[in-house]
Amino acid sequence: MSEQVIISVGREFGSGGHEIAEKLAERFGFTMYDVNLLREIAVERNIDAASLEKYDEIPKKRFISRNVRGYSNSPEENIANLQFEYLQKKAKEGKSFVVVGRCSEAILKEYKGLISIFILADKSCKSERIMRLRNISKAEAEAVMHRHDKKRKEYHNYYCTGKWGDSRNYDISINSSKLGIDKTADYLESYIKERIKGL
């Protein structure tokens, strides 16, 4: 494949979006960036990855944060910008890759080969998945789901003009509950292949 392809996957918590992104990365032979992106940044800068990961996709605390002459005292904002810069660097190098979240559909929108996807799912399917994977009750699963999606929404909407999950900001939005994880990945693989033909 000679043309650059960047697959951006936004997702609701529990929708299986991360697993679908993994399947797409494997099928196309692309590197996938998620929290591992911070580990690569940590290696480059010779710092502890755990000190970065605790701020991953965390919304900035607005009332206790300040920007002075272009510098922020917010670790959340600084970590977000490190990730945005890293993704921009990889994109400028012409690399093809899959990226999960991290405002990638907005940060990389200038690239012709960007294909942006948002994975959602029915509430019942999401809670059942979280219950199964975490071995927790339905009430606990719904609380976890609400907390994570609230955090993702606040994080995304702080850095982006378009709203998190709004279908107008993505090339395709799909409900993984309808086909299941594997068939949703199959459908998206076909969609991406058709898009690649037009690059």
Steps between C-alpha positions, in 0.01 A plus 500: 500500500671817381257759637493601864195380695418616852208326671363704790269311736291687757290285729250483781622307803388139475419519129792277403658787307848421627471135401369598158794739457738215589338277238525770232866567584575128472310457173669795332840439658508845663651609829232587754532791740307516825656533846817343353556835330596644840743214557677588176513867599640398841777296335588791267521742792650257750220546754276263693202391290276454806538869582348582160237226480309618808407816304404318179177633346418684823320834470689808613408635845399845380463677832848416627686522167672801349674578173784751516684601181388185324595265785242312704530384860242228422660153470183380323535766231875449463456121455220556246720736299791254511274237346362738237854600400610136484207406274571800277865392476404146398249633246757742352740209458239343270434207730173307485353409837189451713442733794243456774347822634736787586298748289665346195210566262553872565877511558572319170213633288737666251623161375333368186534141616317552830198273547311587817270254674287521813385179671191513719277227643171443677518566875398144586771350279765733643409422860494123429845521342644697792338262752657203323847650454527652848290247691287772658129564554273676254480809723880513527536453124260785425682727746838419339354554155353838596823614666725406208274649233462822700878528526550427128236754401649776719852422376399497133277805512768709671749448215265471201241720335283204400321316777596150613277235346319741264468300177565813291861501622581149378500327162297215643326427831392145569311319777703187578200342681326433170764281334727410790871572527632271225239590237529870583874467437424317173266778389750771587780310325292501181421869541867588552606297194250690287630831639859399432413446131417870476829624646 
